[in-house]
């Protein structure tokens, strides 16, 4: 089941320390644009490995956030929403129940930030 968030919902989620926002773009994209405020960066192809194999301590040391449980609210984002939708589906198959896709991705974020 696809659970999506839009820009306004993302703004609210950024205020909630219990929500984990994960930017799944590649390193060169992050270096070029930066990442969403409050997010951590895990490239798309590394997400399932990181979530399944890092200990809580390793996750917190690497990302500065608590490792999510299978019922933590997690929002995935990429450039336009396609890669994050793929990660969302993968994580649902692994038993994560509250995974969301920011469908607009970085493109939506950047365009709306410029308007404000």
C-alpha distances in whole Angstrom, upper triangle without the diagonal:
4,6,10,13,16,20,21,18,19,23,22,20,23,25,23,24,22,19,19,19,19,20,20,22,25,29,31,28,28,32,32,30,30,26,24,26,25,23,24,24,23,22,19,21,22,19,18,22,23,20,21,25,26,28,27,31,30,27,29,32,30,28,29,26,25,23,20,19,16,15,16,15,14,14,15,17,19,21,19,15,15,16,14,11,12,13,10,8,11,11,8,10,13,12,12,10,10,10,10,11,14,14,18,19,23,24,22,24,27,28,27,29,32,32,32
4,6,10,13,16,18,15,16,20,19,18,20,23,21,23,21,17,17,16,17,18,17,20,23,26,28,25,25,29,29,27,26,23,21,23,23,21,22,22,21,20,17,20,21,18,18,22,22,20,21,25,26,28,27,30,29,26,28,31,29,26,28,25,24,22,19,19,16,16,16,14,13,12,12,14,16,18,16,12,12,13,11,8,10,11,8,8,11,11,9,12,15,14,12,11,10,9,7,8,11,10,14,15,19,20,19,20,23,24,23,25,28,28,29
4,7,10,14,15,12,13,16,16,14,17,19,18,20,17,14,15,14,15,16,17,19,23,26,28,25,24,28,28,26,25,21,19,21,20,18,20,20,20,20,18,21,21,18,18,22,22,19,21,25,25,27,26,29,28,25,26,29,27,24,26,23,22,21,17,18,15,14,14,11,11,9,11,13,15,18,16,12,13,14,11,9,12,12,9,10,13,12,10,14,16,14,12,10,8,7,5,6,9,10,13,14,18,19,17,18,22,22,21,23,26,26,26
4,7,10,12,9,10,14,14,12,15,18,17,19,17,14,14,13,14,15,16,18,21,24,26,22,22,26,26,23,22,19,16,18,18,17,19,19,19,20,17,21,21,18,19,23,22,20,23,26,26,28,27,29,29,25,26,29,27,24,25,22,23,22,19,19,17,16,15,12,11,8,9,10,13,15,13,10,12,13,10,9,12,13,10,12,15,14,13,17,18,17,15,13,10,9,5,5,6,6,10,11,15,16,14,15,18,19,17,20,23,22,23
4,7,8,6,6,10,10,9,12,14,14,17,16,12,13,11,13,14,16,18,21,24,25,22,21,25,24,21,20,17,14,16,16,15,17,18,19,20,18,22,22,19,21,24,23,21,24,27,27,28,27,29,28,25,25,28,26,23,24,21,22,21,19,20,19,17,15,12,11,8,10,10,13,14,13,10,13,15,12,11,15,15,12,15,17,16,16,19,21,20,17,15,12,10,6,6,5,7,9,10,13,14,12,12,16,16,15,16,20,19,19
4,6,5,6,9,10,10,12,15,16,18,18,15,15,13,15,15,17,18,22,24,25,21,21,24,23,20,19,17,13,15,16,15,18,19,21,21,20,24,24,22,24,27,26,24,27,30,29,31,29,31,31,27,27,30,28,24,25,23,24,24,21,23,22,21,19,15,14,11,12,11,13,14,12,11,14,16,13,13,17,17,15,18,20,20,19,23,24,23,20,19,15,14,10,9,6,7,7,9,12,12,9,9,13,13,11,13,16,16,16
4,5,5,6,9,10,11,13,15,17,18,15,15,13,15,14,17,18,21,23,24,20,19,22,21,18,17,15,11,13,14,14,17,19,21,21,21,25,25,23,25,28,26,25,29,31,30,31,29,31,31,27,27,29,27,23,24,22,24,24,22,24,24,22,20,16,15,12,13,11,13,13,12,12,16,17,15,16,19,19,17,20,23,22,22,26,26,26,22,21,18,16,13,11,8,9,7,9,10,11,7,7,10,10,8,10,13,13,12
4,5,5,7,9,10,12,13,17,17,15,16,14,17,17,20,21,25,26,27,23,22,25,24,21,20,17,14,14,15,16,19,21,23,24,24,27,28,25,27,30,28,27,30,33,31,33,30,32,32,28,27,30,28,25,25,23,24,25,23,25,24,22,20,16,16,13,15,14,17,17,16,16,19,21,18,18,22,21,19,22,25,23,23,27,28,27,23,22,18,17,14,13,10,12,11,12,14,14,11,10,13,13,10,11,15,14,12
4,5,5,6,9,10,11,14,14,12,13,12,15,16,18,20,24,25,27,23,22,25,25,21,20,17,14,14,14,14,18,20,21,23,22,26,26,22,24,27,26,24,27,30,29,30,27,29,29,26,25,28,26,23,23,20,21,22,20,21,21,19,16,13,13,10,13,13,16,17,16,15,18,19,16,17,20,19,17,20,22,20,20,24,25,23,20,18,14,14,11,11,9,11,12,12,14,16,13,12,15,16,13,14,18,17,16
4,5,5,6,9,10,13,13,10,11,9,12,12,15,17,21,22,23,20,18,22,22,18,17,13,10,10,10,11,14,16,18,19,19,23,23,20,22,25,23,21,25,27,26,27,25,27,26,23,22,25,23,19,20,18,19,20,18,20,20,18,15,12,11,8,10,10,13,15,14,13,17,17,14,15,19,17,16,19,21,19,20,23,24,23,19,18,14,13,10,10,7,10,10,10,12,14,11,9,13,14,12,12,16,16,15
4,5,5,7,9,12,14,11,13,11,14,15,18,19,23,23,25,21,19,22,22,18,17,14,10,10,10,12,15,18,20,22,22,26,25,23,25,28,25,24,28,30,28,29,26,28,28,24,23,25,24,20,20,18,20,21,20,22,23,21,18,14,14,12,14,13,16,17,17,16,20,20,17,19,22,21,19,23,24,23,23,27,27,26,22,21,17,16,14,14,11,14,13,13,13,15,12,10,13,14,11,11,15,15,13
4,5,5,7,11,12,10,12,12,15,17,20,22,25,26,28,24,22,25,25,22,20,17,13,12,11,13,17,19,22,24,24,27,27,23,26,28,26,24,27,30,28,28,26,27,28,24,23,26,25,21,20,18,19,21,19,21,21,19,16,13,13,12,15,15,18,20,20,19,22,22,19,20,23,22,20,23,25,22,23,26,26,25,21,20,16,16,14,14,12,15,15,15,16,18,16,13,17,18,15,15,18,18,16
4,5,5,8,9,6,8,8,12,14,17,19,23,24,26,23,20,23,24,21,19,15,12,11,9,10,14,16,18,21,21,24,23,20,22,24,22,20,24,26,24,25,22,24,24,20,20,22,22,18,17,15,16,17,15,17,18,15,12,9,10,9,12,13,16,18,19,17,20,20,16,18,21,19,17,20,22,19,20,23,23,22,18,17,13,13,11,12,11,14,15,14,15,18,16,14,17,19,16,16,20,20,18
4,6,7,9,7,9,8,11,13,16,18,21,22,24,21,18,21,22,18,16,13,9,7,6,8,12,15,17,20,21,24,23,20,22,24,22,20,24,26,24,24,22,23,23,19,18,21,20,16,15,13,15,17,16,18,20,18,14,12,11,10,12,13,16,18,19,18,21,20,17,19,22,20,18,22,23,21,22,25,25,24,20,19,16,15,13,14,12,16,16,14,14,17,16,13,15,18,15,14,18,19,17
4,6,9,9,11,11,15,16,20,22,25,25,27,24,22,24,25,22,19,16,13,10,9,11,15,18,20,23,24,27,26,23,25,27,24,23,26,28,26,26,23,24,24,21,19,22,21,18,16,14,16,18,17,19,21,19,15,13,13,13,16,16,20,21,22,21,25,24,21,23,25,23,21,25,26,23,24,28,27,25,22,21,17,17,16,17,16,19,19,18,18,21,19,16,18,20,18,16,20,20,18
4,5,6,9,10,14,17,20,22,25,26,28,26,23,25,27,23,21,17,14,12,10,12,14,18,20,23,23,26,25,21,23,25,22,20,24,25,23,23,20,21,22,19,17,20,20,17,15,13,13,15,14,16,18,15,12,10,11,12,15,17,20,22,23,22,25,24,20,22,24,22,20,23,24,21,22,25,24,22,19,18,15,15,15,17,16,19,20,19,20,23,21,18,21,23,20,19,23,24,21
4,5,7,10,13,16,19,22,24,24,27,25,22,25,26,23,20,17,15,12,9,11,13,16,18,22,22,25,23,20,22,23,20,18,21,23,21,20,17,18,19,16,14,17,17,14,12,9,10,12,12,14,16,15,11,10,11,12,15,17,20,23,24,23,25,24,21,22,24,21,20,23,24,20,22,25,23,22,18,18,15,16,16,18,17,21,22,20,21,24,22,20,22,25,23,21,25,26,24
4,7,10,13,16,19,22,25,25,28,26,23,26,28,25,22,19,16,15,12,12,13,17,18,21,22,24,22,19,20,22,19,16,19,21,19,19,15,17,19,15,14,17,18,15,13,10,9,11,9,11,13,11,7,7,9,11,14,17,20,23,24,22,25,23,20,21,23,20,18,21,21,18,19,22,20,18,15,15,12,13,14,16,17,20,22,20,22,25,23,21,24,26,24,24,27,28,26
4,6,10,13,16,19,22,23,25,23,21,24,25,22,20,16,13,13,10,10,11,14,16,18,19,21,20,16,18,20,17,15,18,20,19,19,16,18,19,15,14,18,17,14,13,10,10,11,9,11,12,11,7,5,6,7,11,13,17,20,21,18,21,20,16,17,19,17,15,18,19,15,16,20,19,17,13,13,10,10,10,13,13,17,18,17,18,21,20,18,21,23,21,21,25,25,24
4,6,10,12,16,18,19,22,20,17,21,22,20,17,13,12,11,8,7,8,11,12,15,15,18,16,13,15,17,14,12,16,18,16,17,14,16,16,12,12,15,14,11,11,8,9,9,7,10,12,11,8,6,5,6,9,11,14,18,19,17,19,17,14,16,17,14,13,16,17,14,15,18,17,16,13,13,11,10,10,12,12,16,17,15,16,20,19,17,20,22,21,21,24,25,24
4,7,10,12,15,16,19,17,14,18,19,17,14,10,8,9,7,5,6,9,10,13,13,16,15,12,15,17,14,13,17,19,17,19,17,19,18,14,14,17,15,11,12,10,12,12,11,14,14,14,11,9,6,5,6,7,11,14,15,14,16,14,11,14,15,13,12,16,16,14,16,19,18,18,14,15,12,10,9,10,9,13,14,12,12,16,15,13,16,19,18,17,21,22,21
4,6,9,12,13,16,14,12,15,17,15,13,9,9,10,9,5,5,6,7,9,10,13,12,9,12,14,12,11,15,17,16,18,16,18,16,13,14,16,13,10,12,11,13,12,11,14,15,15,12,11,7,6,5,6,9,12,14,12,14,12,9,12,13,10,11,14,14,12,15,18,17,17,14,16,13,10,10,10,10,13,14,11,12,15,16,14,16,19,19,19,22,24,23
4,6,9,10,13,10,9,12,14,12,10,7,7,10,10,6,6,5,6,7,8,12,11,10,13,15,13,14,17,19,18,20,19,21,19,15,16,18,15,12,14,14,16,15,15,18,18,19,16,14,11,9,6,5,6,9,11,11,12,10,8,12,13,10,12,15,15,14,17,19,19,20,17,18,16,13,12,10,10,12,12,9,9,13,14,12,14,17,17,17,20,22,22
4,7,9,12,10,9,13,14,13,12,10,11,14,14,10,9,6,5,4,5,8,9,8,11,13,12,13,16,17,17,20,20,21,19,16,18,19,15,13,16,16,18,16,16,18,18,20,17,16,12,10,7,6,5,9,11,10,10,7,6,10,10,8,10,13,13,13,16,17,17,19,16,18,17,13,13,11,11,13,13,10,11,14,15,15,16,19,20,20,22,25,25
4,7,8,6,7,10,11,11,10,9,11,14,15,12,11,8,7,5,6,9,11,11,14,16,15,16,19,20,20,23,23,24,21,18,20,21,17,15,19,19,21,19,19,22,22,23,21,19,16,13,10,8,5,7,10,10,11,8,8,12,12,11,13,16,16,16,19,21,20,22,20,22,20,17,16,13,13,14,13,10,9,12,14,14,15,18,19,19,21,23,24
4,6,5,7,9,10,11,11,11,13,17,17,14,12,9,8,5,7,9,10,12,15,16,15,17,20,20,20,23,23,24,21,19,21,21,17,16,19,20,22,21,21,24,24,26,24,22,19,17,13,12,9,10,13,14,13,10,12,15,14,13,16,19,18,18,21,23,22,25,23,25,23,20,19,17,17,17,17,13,12,15,18,17,17,20,22,22,23,26,27
4,5,5,6,9,10,10,10,14,16,17,14,12,8,9,7,10,12,12,13,17,17,16,18,21,21,20,23,23,23,20,18,20,19,15,15,18,19,22,21,22,25,26,27,25,24,20,19,16,14,12,12,16,17,17,14,15,19,18,16,19,22,20,21,24,25,24,27,25,27,26,22,22,20,19,20,19,16,14,17,19,18,18,21,23,22,23,27,27
4,5,5,6,9,10,11,15,17,19,16,15,12,12,10,13,14,15,17,20,20,19,22,25,24,23,27,27,27,24,22,23,22,19,18,21,22,25,25,25,29,29,31,28,27,23,21,18,15,13,12,16,17,18,15,17,20,20,19,22,24,23,24,27,28,28,30,28,30,28,25,24,21,20,21,20,16,14,16,19,18,17,20,22,21,22,26,26
4,5,5,6,8,9,12,15,17,14,14,11,12,10,12,14,15,16,20,21,20,22,25,25,24,27,27,27,24,22,23,23,19,18,21,22,25,24,24,28,28,29,26,25,21,18,15,12,10,9,12,14,15,13,14,18,18,17,20,22,22,22,25,27,27,29,26,28,26,23,21,18,17,17,16,12,10,12,15,14,13,16,19,18,19,22,23
4,5,5,5,6,9,12,14,11,11,8,10,10,12,15,15,16,19,20,18,20,23,24,22,25,24,24,22,19,20,20,16,15,17,18,22,21,22,25,26,27,24,23,19,17,14,12,10,10,14,15,16,14,15,18,19,17,19,22,22,22,25,27,26,28,25,27,25,22,20,18,16,18,16,13,10,13,15,14,13,17,18,17,18,22,22
4,6,6,8,12,14,16,14,13,11,13,12,15,17,17,18,22,22,20,23,26,26,24,27,26,26,23,21,22,21,18,16,19,21,24,24,25,28,30,31,28,26,23,21,18,16,14,13,17,19,20,18,18,22,22,21,23,26,25,25,28,30,29,31,29,31,28,25,24,22,20,21,20,16,13,15,18,16,15,18,20,19,19,23,23
4,6,9,13,15,17,16,16,13,16,15,17,19,20,21,24,25,23,25,29,29,27,30,30,29,27,24,25,24,21,20,22,23,27,27,27,31,32,32,29,27,24,21,19,16,13,12,16,18,19,18,19,22,23,22,24,27,27,27,30,32,31,33,30,32,30,26,25,22,20,21,18,15,12,13,16,15,13,16,18,17,17,21,22
4,7,9,12,15,13,14,12,15,15,17,20,20,20,24,25,23,25,28,28,27,29,29,29,26,24,24,24,21,19,21,22,25,25,26,29,30,30,27,25,22,19,17,14,12,10,14,16,18,17,17,20,22,21,22,25,26,26,28,30,30,32,29,30,27,24,22,20,17,18,15,12,9,10,13,11,9,13,15,13,14,17,18
4,7,9,11,10,11,10,13,13,16,19,19,18,22,23,21,22,26,26,24,26,25,25,23,21,21,20,18,15,17,18,21,22,23,26,27,28,24,23,19,17,15,13,12,11,15,17,19,17,17,20,21,20,21,25,25,24,27,29,29,30,27,28,25,22,21,19,16,18,16,13,10,12,14,12,11,14,16,13,15,18,18
4,6,8,7,8,7,11,12,14,17,17,16,20,21,18,19,23,24,22,24,23,23,21,18,18,19,16,13,15,15,18,19,19,23,24,24,21,19,16,13,12,10,9,10,13,14,17,15,14,17,19,17,18,22,22,21,23,26,25,26,23,24,22,19,17,15,13,15,14,10,8,11,13,10,10,14,15,13,15,18,18
4,6,5,8,9,12,14,15,19,18,17,20,22,19,20,23,25,23,25,23,24,22,19,19,20,17,14,15,15,18,19,18,22,23,22,19,16,14,11,11,8,9,11,13,13,16,15,13,17,19,17,17,21,21,20,22,25,25,25,22,23,19,17,15,14,11,14,12,9,7,11,11,8,9,13,13,11,14,16,16
4,6,9,11,14,16,18,22,20,19,22,24,21,21,25,26,23,25,22,23,22,19,18,19,17,14,14,14,17,18,18,22,23,22,19,17,15,13,13,12,13,14,17,17,20,19,17,20,22,20,20,24,24,22,24,27,27,27,23,24,20,18,17,16,14,16,15,13,11,14,14,10,11,15,14,12,15,17,15
4,7,10,13,16,18,21,19,17,20,22,19,18,22,23,21,21,19,20,19,16,14,16,15,11,11,10,13,15,15,18,20,20,16,14,12,11,12,12,14,16,18,18,21,19,17,20,22,19,19,22,23,21,23,26,24,24,21,21,18,17,16,16,14,17,17,14,13,17,16,13,15,18,17,15,18,20,18
4,7,10,12,14,17,16,14,17,18,15,15,19,20,18,19,18,18,17,14,13,15,13,9,10,10,12,13,13,17,18,18,15,13,10,9,9,9,11,14,16,15,18,16,13,17,18,15,16,19,19,17,20,23,21,22,18,19,16,14,14,13,12,15,15,12,12,16,16,13,15,18,17,16,19,21,20
4,7,10,12,15,13,11,14,15,12,13,16,17,15,17,15,16,14,11,11,12,10,6,8,8,11,11,12,16,17,18,15,14,11,11,10,10,12,15,17,16,18,16,13,17,18,15,15,19,18,16,19,22,20,21,18,19,17,15,15,15,14,17,17,14,14,17,18,16,17,21,20,19,22,24,23
4,6,9,12,10,9,13,14,11,13,16,16,15,17,17,17,15,12,13,14,10,8,11,11,14,13,14,18,19,20,17,16,13,12,10,10,10,13,16,15,16,13,12,16,16,13,15,18,17,16,19,21,20,21,18,21,19,16,16,15,14,17,17,13,13,16,18,16,17,20,21,20,22,25,25
4,6,8,6,6,10,10,8,10,13,14,12,15,16,16,14,11,13,14,10,9,13,13,14,13,13,16,17,19,17,16,13,12,10,10,10,13,16,15,15,12,11,14,14,11,13,16,14,13,17,18,17,19,16,19,18,15,15,15,15,17,18,15,15,18,20,18,20,23,24,23,25,28,28
4,6,5,6,10,11,10,12,15,15,15,18,19,20,17,14,17,17,14,13,16,16,18,16,17,19,19,21,19,19,15,14,11,10,9,12,15,14,13,10,10,13,12,10,13,15,14,14,17,18,17,20,18,21,20,16,16,15,15,17,18,14,14,17,19,18,19,23,24,23,25,28,28
4,5,6,8,10,10,12,14,15,16,19,20,22,19,16,19,20,16,15,19,18,19,17,17,19,18,20,19,18,14,13,10,10,9,12,13,12,11,7,7,10,8,7,10,12,10,11,14,15,15,17,16,18,18,14,14,13,14,15,16,14,14,17,19,19,20,23,24,24,26,29,29
4,6,7,8,10,12,13,14,15,18,20,21,18,16,20,20,17,17,20,20,21,18,18,20,19,22,20,20,17,16,13,13,12,15,17,15,13,10,11,13,10,8,12,13,11,12,15,15,15,18,17,20,20,17,17,16,18,19,20,17,18,21,23,23,24,26,28,28,30,32,33
4,6,5,6,9,10,11,11,15,16,18,15,13,16,17,13,14,17,17,17,15,15,17,17,20,19,19,16,16,13,14,14,17,19,17,16,12,12,15,13,10,13,14,12,12,15,16,14,17,16,19,19,16,18,17,19,20,22,18,19,22,24,23,25,28,29,28,31,33,33
4,5,5,6,9,10,11,14,15,17,14,12,15,16,13,12,16,15,15,12,12,14,14,16,15,15,12,12,10,12,13,16,18,16,15,11,10,13,11,7,10,12,9,9,12,13,11,14,12,15,15,13,14,14,16,18,20,17,18,21,22,22,23,26,27,27,29,32,32
4,5,5,6,8,10,13,14,17,15,13,16,18,15,15,18,17,16,13,12,13,12,15,15,16,13,14,12,15,16,19,20,18,17,13,12,14,11,8,10,11,8,7,11,10,8,11,11,14,15,13,15,15,18,20,22,20,21,24,25,25,27,29,30,30,33,35,35
4,6,5,6,8,11,13,15,13,11,15,16,14,14,18,17,16,13,13,14,14,18,17,18,16,17,15,17,18,21,23,21,20,16,15,17,15,12,14,15,11,11,14,14,11,14,14,17,18,16,18,19,21,23,25,22,23,27,28,27,29,32,32,32,35,37,37
4,6,5,5,9,10,12,10,8,11,13,10,11,14,13,13,10,11,13,13,16,15,17,14,16,14,16,17,21,23,21,20,17,15,18,16,12,14,16,13,11,15,15,13,15,14,17,17,15,18,18,20,23,24,21,22,26,27,25,27,30,31,30,33,35,35
4,6,6,9,9,12,11,8,11,14,12,12,14,12,11,8,8,9,10,13,12,14,12,14,13,16,18,21,23,20,20,17,15,17,15,12,13,14,11,9,12,13,10,11,10,14,14,13,15,17,19,22,24,21,22,26,26,25,28,30,30,30,33,35,34
4,6,8,10,13,12,10,14,16,15,15,17,16,14,10,10,10,10,14,14,16,15,17,16,19,21,24,26,23,22,19,18,19,17,14,14,15,12,10,13,12,9,11,11,15,16,15,18,20,22,24,27,24,26,29,30,29,31,34,34,34,37,39,38
4,6,9,11,9,9,13,14,13,14,17,16,14,11,12,13,14,17,17,19,17,20,19,21,22,26,28,25,25,21,20,22,20,16,18,19,15,14,17,16,13,15,15,18,19,18,21,22,25,27,29,26,27,31,32,31,33,36,36,35,38,40,40
4,6,8,6,6,9,10,10,11,13,13,11,9,11,12,14,17,16,18,17,19,18,21,22,26,28,26,25,22,20,22,21,17,19,20,17,15,18,18,15,16,16,19,20,19,21,23,24,27,29,26,27,30,31,29,31,35,35,34,37,39,38
4,5,5,6,9,10,11,12,13,12,10,8,11,12,14,17,16,19,18,21,21,23,25,28,30,28,28,25,23,25,24,20,21,23,20,17,20,20,17,17,17,20,20,20,23,25,26,29,31,28,29,33,33,31,33,37,36,35,38,41,39
4,6,5,6,9,10,11,11,9,7,5,9,10,13,15,14,17,16,19,19,22,24,28,30,28,28,25,23,25,24,20,21,23,21,18,20,21,17,18,16,19,19,19,22,24,25,28,30,27,28,32,32,30,32,35,35,33,37,39,37
4,5,5,6,9,10,10,10,8,8,12,13,17,19,17,19,19,21,22,24,26,29,32,30,30,27,25,27,27,23,24,26,24,21,23,24,21,21,20,22,22,22,24,26,27,31,32,29,29,33,33,31,33,36,36,34,37,39,38
4,6,5,6,8,10,10,10,9,12,14,17,20,18,20,18,21,20,22,24,27,29,28,28,25,23,26,25,21,22,25,22,20,23,23,20,21,20,23,22,22,24,25,26,29,30,27,27,31,32,30,31,35,35,33,36,38,37
4,6,5,6,8,7,7,6,9,12,15,17,15,16,15,17,17,19,20,24,26,24,25,22,20,22,22,18,19,22,19,17,20,21,18,19,17,20,19,18,20,21,22,26,27,24,24,28,28,26,28,31,31,30,33,35,34
4,5,5,5,5,5,6,10,13,16,18,15,17,15,18,18,20,22,25,27,26,27,24,22,25,24,21,21,24,22,19,22,24,21,21,19,21,20,19,21,23,23,27,28,25,24,28,29,26,28,31,31,29,32,34,33
4,6,6,8,9,10,14,16,20,21,19,20,19,20,20,22,23,26,29,28,29,26,24,27,26,23,24,26,24,22,25,26,23,24,22,24,23,23,24,25,26,29,29,26,26,29,30,28,29,32,32,30,33,36,34
4,6,8,10,10,13,17,19,21,18,20,17,19,18,19,20,23,26,25,26,22,21,24,23,20,21,24,22,20,23,25,22,23,21,24,22,21,22,23,23,26,27,23,23,26,28,25,26,30,30,28,31,33,32
4,5,8,9,11,15,18,19,16,16,14,15,15,16,18,20,23,22,23,20,18,22,22,18,19,22,21,18,22,23,21,22,19,21,20,18,19,20,20,23,24,20,20,24,24,22,23,27,27,25,28,30,29
4,7,9,12,15,19,19,16,17,15,17,17,18,20,23,26,25,26,23,21,24,25,21,22,25,23,21,24,26,23,23,21,23,21,20,21,22,22,25,25,22,22,25,26,23,24,28,27,25,28,30,29
4,6,9,12,15,16,12,13,12,14,15,17,19,22,25,23,25,22,20,22,23,19,19,22,21,18,21,23,21,20,17,19,17,17,18,19,20,23,24,21,21,25,25,22,24,27,26,25,28,30,28
4,6,9,13,13,10,12,12,15,16,18,21,25,26,24,26,23,20,23,23,19,19,22,21,17,19,22,19,18,15,17,16,16,18,20,21,24,26,23,24,27,27,25,27,30,29,28,31,33,31
4,7,10,11,9,11,11,14,15,18,20,24,25,23,24,21,19,21,21,17,17,19,17,14,16,18,15,15,13,15,14,14,17,19,20,23,25,23,23,27,27,25,27,31,30,29,32,34,32
4,7,8,5,8,8,11,13,16,19,23,24,21,22,20,17,18,19,15,14,16,15,12,13,16,13,12,9,11,10,11,14,16,18,21,23,21,23,26,26,24,27,29,28,28,31,33,32
4,5,5,9,10,13,15,19,22,25,26,23,24,22,19,19,19,16,15,16,15,12,12,14,12,10,8,9,10,11,14,17,20,23,25,24,25,29,28,27,30,32,31,31,34,36,34
4,6,9,9,13,14,18,21,25,25,22,22,20,17,17,17,14,13,14,13,9,9,11,9,6,4,6,8,9,13,16,19,21,24,23,25,28,28,27,30,32,31,31,35,36,35
4,6,9,12,15,18,22,25,25,22,23,21,18,18,19,16,13,15,15,11,11,13,12,9,6,5,6,9,12,15,18,21,24,23,25,28,27,26,29,31,30,30,34,34,33
4,6,10,12,16,19,23,23,20,22,20,17,17,18,15,13,15,16,12,12,15,13,11,8,8,6,8,11,14,16,19,22,20,22,26,24,23,26,28,27,27,31,31,30
4,7,10,13,17,20,20,17,19,18,15,15,17,14,12,14,15,12,12,15,14,13,9,8,5,6,8,11,13,16,18,17,19,22,21,20,23,25,23,24,27,28,27
4,7,10,13,17,17,15,16,15,11,12,14,11,9,12,13,10,11,14,13,13,9,9,6,5,6,9,10,14,16,14,16,20,19,17,21,23,22,22,25,26,25
4,7,10,14,14,11,13,12,9,10,12,10,8,12,13,11,12,16,15,15,11,12,8,6,5,6,7,10,12,11,13,16,15,14,17,19,18,19,22,23,22
4,7,11,11,9,10,9,5,8,10,7,7,11,11,10,12,15,15,15,12,13,11,7,6,5,6,9,11,9,11,14,14,13,16,18,18,19,22,23,23
4,7,8,6,9,8,5,8,10,9,9,13,14,13,15,18,18,19,16,17,14,11,9,6,5,7,8,5,7,10,11,10,13,15,15,16,18,20,20
4,6,6,7,6,5,9,10,10,11,14,15,15,17,19,20,21,19,20,18,14,12,9,8,9,8,5,6,9,10,10,12,14,15,16,18,20,21
4,6,8,8,8,11,13,13,14,17,18,19,21,23,23,25,22,23,21,17,15,12,10,9,8,5,5,6,8,9,10,12,14,15,16,18,20
4,6,8,8,10,12,13,14,16,18,19,20,22,23,25,22,23,20,17,14,10,9,7,5,4,6,6,7,10,11,12,14,15,17,18,20
4,6,5,6,9,10,10,12,14,15,16,18,20,21,19,19,17,13,11,7,6,4,6,5,8,9,9,11,13,14,15,17,19,20,22
4,5,5,6,9,10,11,13,14,16,17,19,20,19,19,18,14,12,9,10,8,9,9,11,12,13,15,17,18,19,21,23,24,25
4,5,5,6,9,10,11,12,14,16,17,19,17,18,17,14,12,9,10,10,11,10,12,13,15,16,17,19,20,22,24,25,26
4,5,5,6,9,10,10,12,14,15,17,14,15,14,10,9,6,7,8,10,8,11,13,14,14,17,18,19,20,23,24,25
4,5,5,6,9,10,11,13,14,16,14,14,13,10,8,6,8,8,11,10,14,15,15,16,19,20,21,22,25,26,27
4,5,5,6,9,10,11,13,15,14,15,15,11,11,9,12,11,14,13,16,17,18,19,22,23,24,25,28,29,30
4,5,5,6,9,10,11,13,11,13,13,9,10,9,11,12,15,13,16,18,19,19,21,23,24,25,27,29,29
4,5,5,6,9,10,11,9,10,9,6,6,6,10,11,14,13,16,18,18,19,22,23,23,24,27,28,29
4,5,5,6,9,10,10,10,11,8,9,9,13,13,17,16,19,21,21,22,25,26,26,28,30,31,32
4,5,5,7,9,9,11,12,10,12,12,15,16,19,18,20,23,23,24,26,28,28,29,32,33,34
4,5,5,7,6,8,9,7,10,11,15,16,19,18,20,23,23,23,26,28,28,29,32,33,33
4,5,5,5,6,8,7,10,12,15,16,20,19,22,25,24,24,28,29,29,30,33,34,34
4,5,7,9,12,11,13,15,18,19,23,22,25,27,27,27,30,32,32,33,36,37,37
4,6,9,12,11,14,16,19,21,24,23,25,28,28,28,31,33,33,34,37,38,38
4,6,9,10,13,16,19,21,24,23,26,29,28,28,31,33,33,34,37,38,37
4,6,6,10,13,16,18,22,21,23,26,25,25,28,30,29,30,33,34,34
4,6,9,13,16,18,21,21,24,26,25,25,28,30,29,30,33,34,33
4,7,10,13,15,18,18,21,23,22,22,25,27,25,26,30,30,29
4,7,10,12,16,15,18,20,19,19,22,24,23,24,27,28,28
4,7,9,12,12,15,17,16,16,19,21,20,21,24,25,24
4,5,9,8,12,14,13,13,17,18,17,19,22,22,23
4,6,6,9,11,9,10,13,14,14,15,18,19,19
4,6,9,10,8,10,13,14,14,16,18,19,20
4,7,6,5,7,10,10,10,13,15,15,17
4,5,6,6,9,10,11,12,15,16,17
4,5,5,6,8,10,10,12,14,15
4,6,5,6,9,10,11,13,15
4,6,5,6,8,10,11,13
4,6,5,6,9,10,11
4,6,5,6,9,10
4,6,5,7,9
4,5,5,7
4,5,5
4,6
4
